[in-house]
Amino acid sequence: MKFWMKEISYSQVENKIQSGYKELFIIGQFRIVDAYKIVDSNDHTKDIQSHFILDTKTGNNYEISVELAYGLVSAFYCDGDRRSLLS
């Protein structure tokens, strides 16, 4: 599994959520978001999925790997240990 996270601007987030998004969960000031953008190419249409952590307190935005996103979702809904998840 590849876990990665990189800080990006809000305009970059907006570009990647053009076709829709859903909040996977909210914990503290953080929103974990699953987003997609539909891109039309010459011969077919494809969905490009992206995942983000949005910090509502600082305004910082982080694009994260799908593995990290769903690892956080699993920890949130299955483990119930909110303190370690926030750290």
N, C-alpha and C positions, 0 to 999 in steps of 0.2 A: 504494500500500500504506500502511496505517496501522499504525505500530508504536507501541504504548503499553504502559505498565506502571504499576500502582498497588499500593501496600502495603495488605494487608488482614489481618484477624485470622485465627487458626486456626479459630475457630468459623465464620467466613464461608467458609473453604475447606471445612470439613466439610459445610456446608449445600449446597455446589455439587457435592460428590462423592458424594452420597447413593446414586446408582444404580451407581456404579463409576468406576474410574480405571485408568490404566496409566502406568507410568513410561516416558517416551520415551528418556531416558538420564540418567546420573549423571555429573557431572564435579566433582571436588573435593568440596566440601561442598554442592553444589547438585543438586537433583533437579528435572528438567523433567517435568511431569505433564500428561496429557491426561485430563480428567474429564467426566462427564456426569451429568445429573439428568433423570429422566423425570417429566414433569409432565402430569397428567390435567386436561384442561379439559372443558367440557360436551360438545363435539362431536368432540374428537379428542385423541390423546396425542402429545406432542412431546418430543424430546430437546433439552435445553439443554446445549451444550458449553461448557466452560471450560478454560483453560490456566493453569498456574501454574509459578513458580519457588519452590521451598521451600528455604530455607537451613537446613541441619541444624545448623550451628555456632551461629548467632545466634538461630534460631527465627523469623526474619522470613519472611513469606510475601508473594508478589507475584502478582497476577493479571496475565496478559499477553495481548496480542492473538494471534489465531491466526497472523497473519503473522509476528510475532516468534517464536512457538513453533516454527514450521516453518522459519524462517530459522535458528534455533539448531540444530535437528535437521540441516538441510542442512550447516551449517558443521561440526558435530560428525562426521557420517558421511562427508562428501565432502572437505572441506578438510583436516581433520586438524590444524589449527593450534590446539591446546588453549590455549596462552597467550593468544592474542588473544581467544578465546572466553571465557575466564575474566575478562578485563578488561572 
